[in-house]
Amino acid sequence: MVYPAYLFEKDKPDSVLREGPDGVVPPKGPKPVPAFFAHSADDPYPAEGSMALAAKLKSLGGSAEVHVWSKGGHGWGASDRCLAAKEWTNVLVAWLKDRGLLTP
């Protein structure tokens, strides 16, 4: 996920991950697939949501990697707008290769 938004309950920001059919927490069952998060610390949607979801996935037997750049805001994509935008795709490629999900 790249700078994910709306991970927390609307009336409980920064604390409770959304669950249920419209939520972000996978139902109990098979081990969650590996997850990759890229976020900026100055994003109006808090990076703590990425960290909380990564921790939840780990508690369910999954794995996750979170990268938080100090600046970049929200919506940088694969551009030259900021350091995060310039770096995250290379970090993702390395993560995919490390898990055997992408071959050279």
Stockholm file with secondary structure:
# STOCKHOLM 1.0

chainA/1-104         MVYPAYLFEKDKPDSVLREGPDGVVPPKGPKPVPAFFAHSADDPYPAEGSMALAAKLKSLGGSAEVHVWSKGGHGWGASDRCLAAKEWTNVLVAWLKDRGLLTP
#=GR chainA/1-104 SS CBSCCCCBCTTSTTTCBCCSTTSSSCCSSSCCCCEEEEEETTCSSCHHHHHHHHHHHHHTTCCEEEEEESSCCSCCCSSSSSHHHHHHHHHHHHHHHHTTSSCC
#=GC SS_cons         CBSCCCCBCTTSTTTCBCCSTTSSSCCSSSCCCCEEEEEETTCSSCHHHHHHHHHHHHHTTCCEEEEEESSCCSCCCSSSSSHHHHHHHHHHHHHHHHTTSSCC
//
